[in-house]
Amino acid sequence: MPQPSVHARYLAADRSYREHAASCSGCDLSAPADGGCEGARLYESFTRLQDAYLNRQRQQRR
């Protein structure tokens, strides 16, 4: 099975964080809660994949 594209992984990470933020009183859509909740890990994954996707988009435009 082929590995999902960066875009697909970026969207999945966004969806995962949004689902978490909807059920976590400490997290919101712009930032995770301070502390040890899962939101920090999900948000970090989302931001890394977002950066990778945007960098790829910039490279393709050159």
Order of alpha helices (4+ residues) and beta strands (2+ residues): alpha-alpha
